């Protein structure tokens, strides 16, 4: 009886680091926590994060938006609960009172001549991610309930930064004139580089206590609405053999990203141009801009080739 049971356990092959391994690891970690998602959501989130620095997860309250971020970090082996110092996932609960950059980043205290980083832990996390020994490690920041405050207000610097090439993304904490004059300016330089080893995810609830996103935000992010699985019949428990999740380095993760333009992309461009013209004929305010076209092509090229 016991051998029959052991035979039925699903084994995950960890010998090769592929898209398939990440998606199966996500399923494994969600099942372990007794959470049920559509596998298409795993594929969608993984593909979107490969292609974009900012991914926004929306959906009904209780669909497991924050939990799926935790599951993704576990699948990459970067959510190390055993050793908090090695944990490379940061959750930031957004507060309704936030209305400018200093709420998220911090400010210069001119009375004591120090930089006061915000208690969100965000700046310390970014400083850590850019240390030489961490540049080949992946980091994930999750802004939980991102639209409880106006995103364009507290996230304004980021929205322009995320468009720039990874080697040109520099976040300004304070004016250059204070460099070297603050007691902790070695700890907090006036500019921090944000490499592409840091991924940003936002979770949003759509209800009367939240703000709607402006086009400026939507244009720069991949927005994914999570499916609600049919819990009357689709909550099926799978029996996985225990898995020791490998830790992914940035180089291993980057090897999965396909930067080449596929032949199929030409047809996509033709279709998007037709949609653009139709939208323009309805109103000059609407259309499909070049940035969106590039993002769609990149997404299509990066869908996992394997059958999940």
C-alpha positions in Angstrom: 0.0 0.0 0.0 2.7 2.5 1.0 4.8 1.8 -2.1 1.8 2.5 -4.3 1.3 5.8 -2.5 4.9 6.8 -2.9 4.7 6.0 -6.7 1.9 8.5 -7.1 4.0 11.4 -5.7 4.8 14.0 -8.3 8.5 14.5 -8.7 9.9 17.8 -9.9 13.1 17.6 -11.9 15.5 20.2 -10.6 18.5 19.2 -12.8 17.8 22.0 -15.3 16.9 25.5 -14.6 14.0 26.3 -16.9 10.7 28.2 -17.0 9.0 24.9 -16.4 10.9 24.4 -13.1 9.8 27.8 -11.8 6.2 27.2 -12.7 6.1 23.7 -11.2 7.9 25.0 -8.1 5.2 27.7 -7.8 2.5 25.0 -7.9 4.4 22.9 -5.3 4.7 25.9 -2.9 1.0 26.9 -3.4 -0.1 23.3 -2.7 2.0 23.2 0.4 0.2 26.2 1.7 -3.2 24.8 0.7 -3.7 27.6 -1.8 -5.2 26.9 -5.3 -4.5 28.9 -8.4 -5.0 28.5 -12.1 -1.6 27.4 -13.6 -2.1 30.0 -16.3 -1.7 32.6 -13.5 1.7 31.2 -12.7 2.8 31.3 -16.3 1.4 34.8 -16.7 3.1 36.2 -13.6 6.5 34.6 -14.4 6.4 35.8 -18.0 5.4 39.3 -17.0 8.2 39.6 -14.5 10.8 38.4 -17.0 9.7 41.2 -19.4 8.9 44.1 -17.1 10.3 45.7 -13.9 6.9 46.4 -12.5 4.0 43.9 -12.4 0.6 44.8 -10.8 -1.6 42.0 -9.5 -5.3 42.9 -9.2 -8.4 40.9 -8.3 -11.0 40.3 -5.7 -10.0 40.7 -2.1 -8.9 37.3 -0.9 -7.8 35.8 -4.2 -4.3 35.4 -2.8 -2.4 38.3 -4.5 0.1 38.8 -1.7 0.4 35.0 -1.2 1.4 34.4 -4.9 4.2 36.9 -4.6 5.5 35.0 -1.6 5.1 31.7 -3.6 7.1 33.2 -6.5 9.9 34.2 -4.2 9.9 30.7 -2.7 10.0 29.2 -6.2 13.2 31.2 -6.9 14.7 30.2 -3.5 15.0 33.9 -2.4 12.4 33.8 0.4 14.6 32.4 3.1 12.4 32.2 6.2 15.0 30.2 8.2 17.6 33.1 7.9 15.9 36.5 7.8 19.3 38.2 6.8 19.3 36.1 3.6 15.6 36.9 2.8 15.5 38.8 -0.4 11.7 39.5 -0.5 10.4 42.8 1.0 6.7 43.4 1.6 5.8 47.1 2.0 2.2 47.8 3.2 1.2 51.1 1.5 -0.4 53.6 3.8 -3.3 55.9 2.7 -1.4 58.9 4.1 1.5 58.6 1.7 1.5 61.6 -0.7 5.1 62.1 -1.8 8.5 60.4 -2.3 9.7 61.0 1.3 7.0 58.7 2.7 8.6 55.8 0.9 12.2 56.9 0.8 12.9 59.2 3.8 14.3 62.7 4.1 17.3 64.8 5.2 17.1 65.8 8.9 19.0 69.1 8.7 18.8 69.7 12.5 20.8 66.5 13.2 22.5 66.4 9.7 21.5 62.8 9.0 19.5 61.0 6.4 16.3 59.5 7.9 15.3 56.5 5.8 11.6 55.7 5.9 10.6 52.9 8.2 9.3 50.9 5.2 12.9 49.4 5.0 12.8 50.1 1.3 16.0 52.2 1.0 18.0 49.8 3.1 16.8 46.9 0.9 17.9 48.8 -2.3 21.3 49.7 -0.8 21.7 46.0 0.0 20.7 44.8 -3.5 23.4 47.0 -5.0 26.3 45.8 -2.9 28.9 44.1 -5.1 28.4 40.7 -3.5 24.7 40.9 -4.2 24.6 42.0 -7.8 24.1 38.4 -9.1 21.3 37.8 -6.6 17.6 38.4 -7.2 15.5 40.7 -5.0 11.7 41.3 -5.0 9.9 44.3 -3.5 6.1 44.0 -3.1 4.0 47.1 -2.6 1.0 45.6 -0.8 -2.4 47.4 -1.5 -0.4 49.8 -3.8 -3.4 52.0 -4.6 -4.5 52.8 -1.0 -2.5 56.1 -1.7 -2.1 57.8 -5.1 0.7 55.8 -6.9 1.7 58.8 -9.0 2.5 60.8 -5.8 4.6 58.5 -3.7 6.0 56.5 -6.6 6.7 59.4 -9.0 10.5 59.1 -9.2 10.2 55.4 -10.0 7.7 55.7 -12.8 10.3 57.7 -14.8 13.2 55.5 -13.7 11.6 52.2 -14.7 11.7 53.2 -18.4 15.4 53.7 -18.4 18.0 51.0 -19.3 19.0 49.1 -16.2 22.5 50.6 -16.1 21.1 54.2 -16.0 18.5 53.8 -13.2 19.6 56.0 -10.3 17.3 57.0 -7.5 18.0 60.3 -5.9 17.6 60.3 -2.1 18.7 63.9 -1.5 20.5 66.8 -3.1 24.2 66.4 -4.0 25.1 69.4 -1.8 24.6 67.3 1.3 26.9 64.5 0.1 29.7 64.0 2.7 28.0 66.5 5.1 25.6 64.1 6.5 26.8 61.8 9.3 25.5 58.7 7.6 26.2 59.6 3.9 28.5 56.6 3.5 25.5 54.4 4.5 23.0 56.3 2.4 24.7 57.9 -0.7 22.7 60.7 -2.4 22.0 58.4 -5.4 21.3 54.6 -5.4 21.6 52.5 -8.5 18.6 50.2 -9.1 19.9 47.2 -11.1 17.7 44.8 -13.0 18.3 42.3 -10.2 15.4 44.0 -8.3 11.8 43.2 -9.4 8.8 45.3 -8.3 5.4 43.9 -7.8 2.3 45.7 -6.6 -1.0 44.2 -5.4 -4.2 46.2 -5.7 -7.8 45.8 -4.6 -10.5 47.6 -6.5 -13.0 49.0 -4.1 -14.3 52.3 -2.7 -11.2 52.8 -0.4 -8.7 52.8 -3.3 -7.6 55.1 -6.1 -7.8 54.2 -9.8 -4.5 54.1 -11.7 -3.7 56.8 -14.1 -2.6 55.9 -17.7 1.0 56.9 -16.7 1.1 53.9 -14.3 -0.8 51.5 -16.5 1.5 52.3 -19.4 4.6 51.3 -17.5 3.4 48.1 -15.9 2.1 44.6 -16.7 -1.3 44.4 -15.0 -2.6 40.9 -14.2 -6.0 40.1 -12.9 -6.0 36.8 -10.9 -8.5 34.1 -11.7 -10.9 32.9 -9.1 -10.8 29.1 -9.4 -14.1 27.3 -9.4 -13.9 26.2 -5.7 -16.9 23.9 -6.2 -14.7 21.5 -8.2 -11.2 22.8 -9.0 -9.6 22.8 -5.6 -7.7 19.6 -6.2 -4.9 18.6 -3.9 -1.8 17.2 -5.6 0.7 14.9 -3.9 4.2 16.3 -4.5 7.4 14.5 -3.4 9.3 16.9 -1.2 11.3 19.5 -3.1 14.5 21.3 -2.1 14.0 24.5 -4.2 17.2 25.6 -5.9 18.2 29.2 -5.4 18.2 31.1 -8.7 21.0 33.6 -9.4 20.3 36.7 -11.6 22.4 35.2 -14.4 20.4 32.0 -14.4 17.2 33.9 -14.4 18.3 36.2 -17.2 19.2 33.2 -19.3 15.5 32.5 -19.6 14.7 35.9 -21.1 14.4 35.9 -24.9 15.4 39.4 -26.2 15.1 38.4 -29.9 12.2 39.6 -31.9 10.1 36.7 -33.2 8.8 36.5 -36.8 5.3 36.3 -35.3 5.8 39.8 -34.0 5.2 41.3 -37.4 1.6 40.0 -37.4 1.1 41.3 -33.9 2.3 44.8 -35.0 -0.2 44.8 -37.9 -3.0 43.8 -35.6 -2.1 46.4 -32.9 -1.8 49.1 -35.6 -5.4 48.3 -36.7 -6.6 48.4 -33.1 -4.8 51.8 -32.7 -6.5 53.3 -35.7 -9.9 52.1 -34.5 -9.3 53.6 -31.1 -8.1 56.8 -32.6 -11.2 57.1 -34.8 -13.3 57.0 -31.5 -11.1 59.6 -29.7 -7.6 61.1 -30.1 -7.1 60.3 -26.4 -7.0 56.5 -27.0 -4.5 54.4 -28.8 -1.8 51.8 -28.6 1.5 53.6 -28.1 5.0 52.3 -29.2 5.9 51.4 -25.6 2.9 49.1 -25.4 3.7 47.5 -28.7 7.3 46.7 -27.5 6.0 45.3 -24.3 3.4 43.0 -26.0 6.1 41.7 -28.4 8.5 41.1 -25.6 5.8 39.2 -23.6 4.8 37.0 -26.5 8.5 36.1 -27.2 8.9 35.1 -23.5 6.0 32.8 -23.0 7.4 29.4 -21.9 7.8 27.1 -24.9 7.1 23.9 -22.8 3.6 22.5 -22.3 2.7 23.1 -18.7 
